[in-house]
Amino acid sequence: MQKKKSLKNMHNRGDTLYEINKKDSVETIYFVDPNKRKLSVNTYIANRESDIDRGVIFSPQNSPDTLVNNYINGNKEYKRSNFNCRNKLDLRDSEIVDLNNRVSFCSQACHSIPLIFKNFYMKISDHMLLGGEHMKKISPGFNSPIVSGNYNDLSPDEKKEIVMNSPSFGMFSLFKYHIKRGYRNEQLKKENKIYLSHIFSLICALPIMIFIGQWMLFIALVFHEAENYGGEICPRTGTFANKLMISGISIIYFARSFFIWDKLTNSLSLKKMNRVNSYTSVLDTFQEFSFILLIYGANIWVVYYEDSIQDMILNSLAMEFLMMLDNEFEELYFQYLPGAAEDIYDNVFVSYYENIELLEDRKRDDKCFRCFSCAAFIPYKLLVLSMFLFPLFCLFMTIVGPICK
């Protein structure tokens, strides 16, 4: 259809005409059909769907999604997106506004809040290690998940990063790797070097020793603070500097607490992940996230009950040091033997669909593992709930901590 001079404010994009009617700085879009009738976006889409129902065949350039999206993709911002074309079209039904009339902050925040609770629901109802949420489209307006089979088409550094970012691959899984594959010393032969960390990781179970040492030091610090505990929940005897300290540390942990949740989200969307049909992957996942929550909570507790600012800082640094011990060991190990990380990614890690099959087979054939998975179900849900509510606890301590300190 050619552009007519008799029609005012008419535009031609793709193979359709549309009219922009400006009123109060808001642009209303009307599509013009072959009979020169002005139709709203909703009516235009409905008519095109009706044509599809009747069996009308469109050319690629004249299809309903092309015609509407040709306009949307080349024009303004819009307030909302509503994909509702009975799964036949992927079209945006939007209220389009001028660039100078952007969506307000409050309106955007209100639209984001339901996504937060939807994300929580997806995690609380998902399997604790598989992470099926990333295989679903989260909400209208989000890109559909792309399933790719090129999981091994990555550089060695990318494979190493995925292995190190996987919470289900921790000290237990690393020691299991030494028992299953690492004992062959293939990486040492490739490098033509002898690394004692690799050899003694198997002989002395260094990863397990790191795990035990972490918890021993943590328990020692907690017992030390418990012995010095005065017994009052809200003493209100702290100095102004002490009140600032508890408020400041709570603010910092409030900001950092969101990254705990994001870490769980990111770990569930890796291209390949550790096999979930093993006890070690379950234990490593619980260790990774539960220990972070315990360290953050213990730090807030230490700062709240300590009177000396120096002791507050030193004890907080000690707690942070404990939290990084296992990740630091893993990082140092792969720094000297990056080929081990590549071997783990290629031969130990599997894709999401492979993990589903492995998990179903293990549950069907192993009664002990089936009982173990059932026993870990409730603790995992409590762990996810704790991660979701931990920012509220930090915010609570930001306000109440200085008052009761």
C-alpha positions in Angstrom: 0.0 0.0 0.0 1.4 3.4 -1.0 1.4 6.4 1.2 -1.6 8.8 0.5 -1.1 12.5 0.6 -4.8 13.0 1.8 -4.1 11.2 5.0 -2.4 13.3 7.7 0.2 12.1 10.1 0.5 8.8 8.1 3.6 6.7 8.3 4.7 3.7 6.3 6.9 1.1 8.0 7.2 -2.4 6.6 4.1 -3.1 4.5 1.5 -1.4 6.5 0.3 2.1 7.2 -0.3 3.5 10.7 -1.4 6.9 12.0 0.0 8.6 15.1 -2.6 10.7 16.8 -0.9 13.0 19.4 -3.0 14.1 22.3 -1.7 15.3 25.6 1.8 14.2 24.6 0.6 10.6 24.2 0.8 8.9 20.9 -2.1 6.6 20.0 -1.3 4.2 17.2 -3.9 3.3 14.6 -3.3 0.8 11.9 -5.0 1.3 8.5 -6.4 -1.7 6.8 -6.9 -2.0 3.0 -10.4 -0.4 3.4 -8.7 2.7 5.0 -10.3 2.0 8.3 -8.4 3.1 11.4 -7.9 0.2 13.8 -6.4 0.2 17.2 -3.5 -2.2 17.9 -5.8 -4.6 19.7 -8.4 -4.6 17.0 -5.7 -5.0 14.3 -4.2 -8.0 15.9 -7.6 -9.6 16.6 -8.5 -9.2 12.9 -5.3 -10.7 11.8 -5.8 -13.6 14.1 -9.2 -14.1 12.7 -7.7 -14.3 9.3 -5.4 -17.0 10.5 -8.3 -19.0 11.9 -10.0 -18.8 8.5 -6.8 -20.2 6.9 -5.6 -17.0 5.2 -1.9 -17.5 4.3 0.4 -14.4 4.6 3.7 -13.8 3.0 6.6 -13.4 5.4 6.7 -9.6 4.8 3.0 -9.3 5.3 2.5 -11.6 8.3 0.8 -10.2 11.4 3.9 -10.4 13.6 6.0 -8.7 11.0 3.6 -5.9 10.4 3.1 -5.0 14.0 6.7 -5.6 15.2 8.1 -3.6 12.2 6.5 -0.6 13.9 7.4 -1.5 17.5 11.0 -2.5 16.9 11.7 0.8 15.1 9.8 3.2 17.3 9.1 4.4 20.8 9.3 2.9 24.3 6.1 1.5 25.8 4.5 1.1 29.1 3.9 -2.7 29.2 4.1 -5.7 27.0 1.3 -8.3 26.8 1.9 -11.4 24.7 -1.6 -12.8 24.3 -2.2 -14.2 20.9 -3.3 -17.7 21.8 0.3 -18.9 21.2 0.0 -18.2 17.5 1.8 -14.9 17.4 4.5 -13.3 19.5 3.2 -9.7 19.3 3.3 -6.9 21.8 0.1 -5.3 22.8 1.4 -2.0 24.2 0.6 1.5 25.1 3.3 3.5 23.3 4.4 6.8 24.8 6.7 9.5 23.7 10.3 9.4 24.8 9.8 12.5 26.9 6.9 10.8 28.8 8.8 7.8 30.2 7.3 5.2 32.6 7.6 6.5 36.2 9.9 4.9 38.7 7.0 3.8 41.0 5.2 2.2 38.1 8.2 0.3 37.0 8.9 -0.8 40.6 5.4 -2.1 41.0 5.8 -4.1 37.8 9.0 -5.6 39.1 7.7 -6.8 42.5 5.5 -9.6 41.1 8.6 -10.9 39.2 10.5 -11.2 42.6 7.8 -13.4 44.1 7.5 -15.4 40.9 11.2 -16.1 41.0 10.9 -17.2 44.6 8.0 -19.5 43.7 10.0 -21.0 40.8 12.9 -21.8 43.1 10.9 -23.1 46.0 9.0 -25.4 43.7 12.0 -26.5 41.7 14.4 -29.3 42.3 17.2 -28.2 44.6 20.0 -28.9 42.1 18.5 -29.3 38.6 17.4 -25.7 38.2 14.5 -26.2 35.7 13.5 -22.5 36.0 16.0 -21.4 33.4 14.4 -23.7 30.9 11.1 -21.7 31.1 10.2 -18.3 29.9 10.0 -16.2 33.1 7.5 -13.6 32.0 6.1 -11.9 28.8 8.7 -9.6 27.5 11.6 -11.9 28.4 13.5 -13.8 25.8 12.6 -17.4 25.4 15.3 -19.9 26.6 17.5 -21.2 23.9 18.5 -24.8 24.1 21.9 -25.4 22.6 23.8 -28.6 22.2 27.3 -27.0 21.8 28.2 -27.4 25.5 31.8 -28.3 24.9 32.5 -25.5 22.4 34.1 -23.3 25.1 37.6 -22.1 25.8 39.6 -23.8 28.7 39.2 -20.6 30.7 35.4 -20.6 30.3 35.2 -24.2 31.4 37.3 -23.5 34.4 35.1 -20.5 35.3 32.0 -22.7 35.1 33.5 -25.4 37.3 34.5 -22.8 39.9 31.1 -21.1 39.9 29.2 -24.3 40.4 28.1 -24.5 44.1 27.4 -28.2 43.6 31.1 -28.8 43.0 32.8 -28.1 46.2 35.3 -29.9 48.5 33.4 -33.2 48.6 33.0 -33.3 44.8 36.7 -32.4 44.3 37.8 -35.2 46.6 35.4 -37.6 44.7 37.1 -36.5 41.5 40.5 -37.5 42.9 39.1 -40.9 43.8 37.4 -41.5 40.4 39.7 -39.8 37.9 42.4 -37.7 39.5 44.4 -40.7 40.9 45.5 -41.5 37.3 47.7 -38.3 37.4 46.9 -37.6 33.7 47.1 -33.9 34.2 50.6 -34.2 35.8 51.7 -36.2 32.8 50.4 -33.6 30.4 52.1 -30.8 32.3 55.3 -32.9 32.9 55.3 -31.5 36.5 54.8 -32.8 40.0 52.3 -30.8 42.1 52.1 -31.9 45.7 48.7 -30.4 46.1 47.3 -32.8 43.6 49.0 -35.9 45.1 48.2 -35.1 48.7 44.6 -34.1 47.8 44.1 -37.8 47.4 46.5 -39.2 50.0 45.6 -36.9 52.8 42.1 -35.9 51.6 43.0 -32.2 51.6 39.6 -31.0 50.4 37.9 -32.8 53.3 40.4 -31.4 55.7 39.6 -27.9 54.5 35.9 -28.6 55.1 36.6 -29.8 58.6 38.9 -27.0 59.4 36.3 -24.4 58.3 33.7 -25.7 60.7 36.2 -26.2 63.6 37.3 -22.5 63.4 33.7 -21.3 63.0 32.5 -23.3 66.0 35.5 -22.1 68.0 34.6 -18.4 67.3 31.0 -18.9 68.0 31.8 -20.6 71.3 34.1 -17.8 72.3 31.5 -15.2 71.7 28.9 -17.3 73.5 31.1 -17.4 76.6 31.4 -13.6 76.6 27.6 -13.1 76.0 26.1 -10.9 78.7 22.7 -12.4 78.5 20.7 -9.2 77.7 18.9 -9.0 74.4 18.5 -5.3 74.3 21.0 -3.7 76.7 21.0 -0.1 75.2 24.4 0.6 76.7 26.5 0.9 73.6 28.3 4.1 72.6 27.4 6.2 69.5 30.3 4.6 67.7 29.1 1.1 68.5 25.6 2.0 67.2 27.1 3.2 64.0 29.1 0.0 63.7 26.1 -2.3 63.9 24.1 -0.2 61.6 26.9 0.0 59.0 27.6 -3.7 59.0 23.9 -4.5 58.7 23.7 -2.1 55.7 26.6 -3.8 54.0 25.2 -7.3 54.5 21.8 -6.1 53.3 23.4 -5.0 50.0 25.5 -8.2 49.8 22.6 -10.5 50.7 21.0 -10.1 47.3 24.0 -11.6 45.6 23.5 -14.8 47.6 20.2 -15.2 45.8 21.7 -14.2 42.5 24.5 -16.7 42.9 21.9 -19.5 43.3 20.1 -18.2 40.1 23.4 -18.0 38.2 24.5 -21.5 39.3 21.2 -23.0 38.0 21.6 -21.6 34.5 25.2 -22.8 33.7 25.5 -24.7 30.5 26.7 -27.8 32.3 26.7 -28.7 36.0 27.8 -31.3 38.4 25.9 -34.6 38.4 23.0 -34.3 40.8 22.7 -38.1 41.3 25.4 -38.1 44.0 25.6 -37.4 47.7 28.6 -35.1 47.2 26.7 -32.6 45.0 23.9 -32.2 47.6 26.4 -31.8 50.5 28.4 -29.2 48.5 25.4 -27.2 47.6 24.2 -27.0 51.3 27.7 -26.2 52.4 28.1 -23.3 49.9 24.9 -21.5 50.7 24.3 -22.4 54.4 27.8 -21.5 55.4 27.5 -18.0 53.8 24.2 -17.4 55.7 25.8 -18.6 58.9 28.8 -16.4 58.5 26.8 -13.3 57.7 24.4 -13.9 60.6 27.3 -14.6 63.0 29.0 -11.5 62.0 26.0 -9.4 62.8 25.6 -11.1 66.1 29.3 -10.6 67.0 29.1 -6.9 66.1 25.9 -6.5 68.1 27.2 -8.0 71.4 30.9 -6.8 71.2 31.8 -3.6 72.9 35.3 -3.1 71.5 35.3 -1.8 67.9 38.7 -3.5 67.3 37.2 -6.8 68.4 34.2 -6.3 66.1 36.5 -5.6 63.1 38.9 -8.5 63.8 36.2 -11.0 64.5 34.3 -9.9 61.3 37.4 -10.3 59.2 38.0 -13.7 60.8 34.5 -14.8 59.8 35.0 -13.6 56.2 38.3 -15.4 56.0 36.6 -18.6 57.0 34.0 -18.2 54.3 36.6 -18.0 51.6 38.8 -21.0 52.6 37.1 -23.6 50.4 36.8 -21.4 47.4 40.4 -20.2 47.8 41.7 -23.8 47.9 39.7 -24.7 44.8 41.0 -21.6 43.0 44.6 -22.3 43.9 44.3 -26.0 42.8 42.9 -25.0 39.4 45.5 -22.3 39.1 48.3 -24.8 39.0 46.2 -27.5 37.2 43.8 -25.8 34.9 43.6 -29.0 32.8 41.8 -30.6 35.7 39.0 -28.1 35.5 38.7 -28.8 31.8 38.6 -32.5 32.5 35.9 -32.1 35.1 33.8 -30.0 32.7 34.2 -32.4 29.8 33.9 -35.8 31.7 32.1 -35.1 35.0 29.7 -32.2 34.3 26.6 -32.9 32.3 23.8 -30.9 30.7 20.3 -30.3 32.2 18.5 -33.0 30.3 21.3 -35.6 31.0 21.0 -34.7 34.7 17.3 -35.4 34.7 17.9 -38.9 33.3 20.8 -39.6 35.7 18.7 -38.5 38.7 15.7 -40.6 37.7 17.8 -43.7 37.1 19.6 -43.3 40.5 16.3 -42.8 42.4 14.8 -45.8 40.7 17.8 -48.1 41.4 19.1 -46.8 44.7 16.7 -46.8 47.7 19.2 -45.2 50.0 19.7 -42.2 47.6 15.9 -41.9 47.3 15.5 -41.7 51.0 18.4 -39.2 51.2 16.8 -37.0 48.6 13.5 -37.1 50.5 15.3 -36.2 53.8 17.0 -33.3 52.1 13.8 -31.9 50.6 12.6 -29.9 53.6 16.1 -28.5 54.6 16.5 -27.3 51.0 13.2 -25.5 51.1 14.2 -23.9 54.4 17.5 -22.9 52.9 15.8 -21.2 49.9 13.4 -19.4 52.3 16.3 -18.3 54.5 18.1 -16.8 51.5 15.0 -15.0 50.4 14.2 -13.5 53.8 17.8 -12.8 54.9 17.7 -9.2 53.3 14.8 -8.4 55.6 16.7 -9.6 58.6 19.6 -7.4 57.7 17.2 -4.4 57.1 15.7 -5.2 60.5 19.1 -5.1 62.2 19.9 -1.8 60.4 17.0 -0.1 62.3 16.7 -2.1 65.5 20.4 -2.8 66.1 21.4 0.7 66.9 18.4 1.2 69.1 19.0 -1.9 71.2 22.9 -1.8 71.1 
